[in-house]
Amino acid sequence: MPMREMDFSEKNLRNRWLGVNSVYYPLHDEVKRFVKRRLERAMDAEVTARVGCRRYERSDGRCGYRNGVYARNLLTTYGWIDGLKVPRLREGSYDSQVFERYRRRQRAVDRVLLEAFLLGHATRKVRRLIKSLFGAEISPQAVSNVVHELDEEVSAFHLRRFERDYQVVYLDGLWVTLRSPVKMKKVLLVALGMKPDGSKELLGFHLATNESEACWYGFISDLKHRGLAGMEVIVSDGAAGLVKSIRALYPRADHQLCTYHKAVDLADHLLEKRHRRQIIGDANYVFAAAHETEARKRLHLFKAKWRDKEPKAVRNFFRGIDACFVYLGYPEPLRTSLKTNNPIERYIEEIRRRTIPMRSFNNAGSAERIIYGVITYVLNNPMDMPNTEFTQYA
């Protein structure tokens, strides 16, 4: 049987789309009517349980009387339900499980709104998305109110105690811009924990003026005060204030310097920029060794090759180099997780990527709730992260 040629002309597609709409919209309206009936029946059942008898039924055990209904609209995942009949009681009131009092949107709609915002969409696009999905207009203030609901979670997060030990702790910082009262830069200090099963958890974050020893010490000591202990390794870059704080607060934990940062930092100390690619490649060859003895041999060859050509870069590279080989003392399956700061860098990159549409935060509170929301969303939805290794030399 010969194959029929498909007609993709504009006229044919338009006619087919009209056919789809002729089925979809009546069906969608019928679904909304069905949802409305179910909601009204559920509320009637709640009132019956509260009063102690059905409508028009006489009972000695009656606990109250119905007092008609009032109409209200509710935004659901099926769209607006108009004229929903909500029962009244003659005396007192009851808390419906169908929806919260004074609430005009279902929680499910708010979750969609919040997730869209945390995925990096600007308020304008979030409003457009809600209108497209549910056929409802929402105000910028409504978006803001939903995001502000994270405040309680953020406060509880900053006060919670750590009830379990983490095998590895990662520390890093990210510069962000605030607009209150004037535009200024602050650094976001972040701590991420890895459990023995490999799962990750956001331990804490703090907006600081800089990455000084005082700022890092205050942040890490707060984590320790709330019970953070028992980790085998702490992984970080080589920022002086951070390194000193780790040694002071966790002297018994191994400290692994990120080998990626160690290698790329060579570029800042070169006399000849044309050497950049080759010297970084040689540094990563050192860190690719299977055991420490081999790594030391490669390190010796690295020094012999570059100390005369790039003396400043070599001196900087050898400063604290022993801390770069800590990962080689651990079993092979764990080495990839210890070698670099890549696990936390991925989440920091997500914060940077998803907050680009915002350009800057209105204030510290705005930054905290959005950063908390972004990281917790990504941790709970790892498949939403791009499959990219931000640490390219890991």
N, C-alpha and C positions, 0 to 999 in steps of 0.2 A: 504494500500500500504506500503510495507516494506521500512524502511528508508535506504537511501544510505549511505554507510560508507565513511566518508571523508578521502581523501588521502593526508596526510601531509608529504609525503616523500620529501626529498631534490630535487629529480629530478622533481617531479610533481610541487612543488612550484616554481622551477626555470623556468619551462616551462610556468606556469601561469604568472609569473612576466614578462617574455619576451612578452607574449601576451598583458599585460597592457602597456608595453613600446611601442609596435608597434602601439597602438592607441594614447597614451599620447603625444609622441614627435611630430608626424605630426600635431596633434591638437594644441600643444603649439606653433609650428612654424607658423601655420596659424593665431593664435591669435596675434603673434608679427607682422606679415605682416599686419593684420587688424589695429593694433595700429599705425603702421608706416604710413599707408595710412591716417588714421584719423588725426594724428599730422601734416602731410604735407598739408592736406586740410585746417586744421585750420590756419596754417601759411600763406597759399596762400590767405585765406579770410582776414587775418590781413593786408597783403600787398595791397590787392584790396581796402580795406577801407582807407589805408594810401594814395595810389596813386589816388584813385577816379574813377578807371575804371578797368574792368577785362582785363586779358591778351589778347593782339592783338586787343583790342577795342579802337576806336578813341573817344576822348571826349574833349570838350573845357574846362571842369573843371578839367583836369588832373593836379595832384600836383607833379608828378615825373615819373620816368621810372624804370622798372625792369632791373636788370643787371645779369640775370642768377641765378644760385644757387651754393652753396658749400655743401660738405658732411661733416657730423660730426656724432659721435656716442653718444648715450645717454643711461645711465643706468636707467631703469624704474622698477616698481614693477613686470613687466612681463619678465624682463631680459634685456640684451643688445639689443638696436635697432641700427643696423649697417647701415651706409650710409644714414642717414636721410638727405633729401634734404632741406636745409635752404635757402629761397630766399634772394637775394641781391638787393639793390637799387643802381642806378647809382650815385645819390647824397644823402648824408646823410645816416642815418640808422633809424631803428625803434626798439622799445623795444617789443619783443614778449611776450605774456602772456602764451605761451606754455611752455617755460623754460627761465631761466635767462641767460643773455649773459655770455659766458665763463664757464657756469656751465655744468658739465659732468654727474651729477646725479640729478634725481628728488628729490624734498624735501621729498617726502614720503619715499624714500630709506634712506635718512639721518635720518628721524625720527625713522625708524626701527633700524638703527645703534646706535643712541643715546640711545634709550630705552634698547637695549641689553646691552650697556655699563653700564647704570644706574641700571640695574637689577643685577649687580655684576659680569658680565663676563669680563675676562681679554681681552686685545686688541687682542691677538692671537685667542681667541674663537670668538670674534666679527667678525674678518675677515673670519674665517671659516664659520660662520653662514651666512654672506652675500654671500659667494661663493655658499653655499648650497641652499639658497633661490633664488638668482638671477643669478647664474652662472657667477659671476664677481669677479675678483681679485681686492682687494683694499689694499693700503699700510698702514702701521702703522701711517704715517703722515696724511693720509686722515681721520683716526679715530680721531686723535688728533685735526685736523682742525674743525671737526664737534663739538667736545666737547668744543673747544674754542669759538664757536658761542654763548655759554651760557654767556660769559663775559659781554656783553651789558645788558643782563637780570639781572645779579648779581648786576651790578653797579646801575641800575634803582631800583632794589629791596632795596638796602641799603639806597637810597635817598628818597624813596616814603613816603608820608605823610599818616597818618591813618585818614580816613574819617568817620569811624564808631566806636561805643563803643563795647567793648567785655565784656561779663559777667564774664568770668574767664580767668586768665592768668597763664600759667605754666612756671616755670623756672628750668633749669637743666643744667648740664655740662657733657661733654664727652672728655676723653683724647685721642688725636690722635698723630701720629708720622709724622714729616716732615723730608725731606732729604736735605734741602737746607739752607745754604751751607754744613752744617754737620747735622748728624742725631740728632733730638731733639724732646722732648715731648712738646705739647701745649694742652691747654684745650679749647674745643669748647663750648662756652656759647650759649644756645639756649632758645628762647622764643616762646611759642605757645599760640595762643588765641582761646577761644571758644565763639562763638556767641550765642545769646539767643535761636536760633533754634537747637543748638547742633553741628553745623558744626565747623570744626577746620581750622585754618589758621596759617601758619608760619609767625611770626611777625618779627623775626630777629635772626641773629647769628653772633658770633664774635670769632675770634681766639685770646686767651689771654695767657699770660705766666703762670698764675695760677688762683685759685679761691679766691684771696684776695678781701678785701672790695673795694680797689681801682679799680680792674678790673670789678667787678660786678657793682659798682656804675657808672663807665664810660659807660658800656653797657646799663644799664637800663635808665640812664639819656638821652642817645641818643634816645631811644624809646620814652621817655616822651617829648623830644624836638620836635619830629616829630608828636606829637599829640596823643600819647597813653594815654588815660584817660577813666574814667567812669567805670572801672571794679569793681565788687563787691568783688571778692576774688582773692588773689594771692596764688598759691599753689607751695610749694618748699620743698626741704629737709632742714635740720637744719644747713647747713654750716654757720659759724658765720659771714663771710663777706657778704654773700648773705642776711641773715636775717637783718643785720644792714642797708644795702642798701635799702631794701624794706621799712623798717620803716622810713628811712630818706626821700625817694622820694615819697612814697604813704602812708602817715600816716593814711589816712581815709579809706583805703581799708582793709578789713579783711584779715588776713594772716593765712592760713591753713598749718600746718606742715604735711608732708606726713607720715601717720601712718605706712606704710610699712617700710620706712627707720627707723622710730623711734623704731619699734620692732626689726628689724634685727641688729640694732646698738648695742643692748644689748650683742651680741656675742663678741664684741670687748672689753668688760669690765668684763668678767666673771673670777672668781677665779677657778671655776671647769667647764671645757668644757663639761662635761657630762650633765650639766644643760641646755645646749643650747636649745634643742628642747622643753623642758617643759616650760622654762621661756618665750620663744618667743610665744609659744602657749597661755600662760596665758596673755601676753601683747595683743595679738590679740583678746582674749576674752573680754578684757576691751573695745577695739575699736568696738566690735560687738554689743554693747549696743544700744537700740533703742532710748534712750534719755539721756541727760547729767546727770540727777540725778542718773540713773542706772549706767552710766559709772563711776561716782565718787564713788559709792559704790564698784564697782568691783576694782577700783583703790586702794581703802583702803585695800581690801582683798589681792590684789597683793603685796602691801607694807608689810603687816603683814606676809605674807608667805615668802618673799624673802629678807627682809632687813638684817637679821642676816646671811643668807647663802651667799648672793651676795650684800654686801653693796655698792660697787663701781658701779655696774650695776644699782642698784636701784636709787642711787643719779643721775646718768647720765640720767636715764629714766624720772625722775621727773623734770629735767631741761627743761623749756619751754613746759611742758606738756599741759598747758591751750590752746596753739595754735593747739594742736591735736584734740580738741573738737569743733572747729569752725564749721565744717560741720554739726554738730547736730542741729545748729540753722537755718538750711535751709530746705525747703520742701524735702520730701522723694525722688522724682524723680531726684533731683539734687545732693543728697548726694554721690552717687557712683562716680560721676564725680569730687567731691571735696575731697573725703577722702584720696586719694593718688595721686602721681605724675604719675600714670599709663598712662594717655593719651600721655604725652610727652615721657615717658620711651619707649613706643612702637616704636616711630619714631627714637629715639636714638638707640634702638636695631637694627632697620632696617639699619641705617647708619653703625653701627658696622658690621652687617652681610653682607651687600652688598659691603663693602670696604675691606673685608678680602682678596679677591684675589689680591688687590693692595698692601697689606702689609703696605705701607706708602705712603704719598703724596710727589710729587717732590718739591713742594713749597707751600706757603700760597695761591697763586692764584689757583693752582690745587685743593687744599683742598676746597676752597670756591666754585668753580664752580661745583665740584662733589657733595659736601654736599647739595648745593642748588638744584641741579638736582634731587638727590635722594629723598629729603624731598618733593619737589613739585610734583614729580612723584607719590610718595606714597599717598599724600593728594588727588591727582586727580584720583588715581586708588586704592581706599581702599580695593577692593576685592583681590588685589594682595598680601596683607599682610597676613601672617599666622595667623590663628585664635587662638592665644595663649595669655594668660594673663601673661605678664612678671612680674607683681607684684603679686606674688603667694598668698599673704595673703590678697589681697584686698577684 
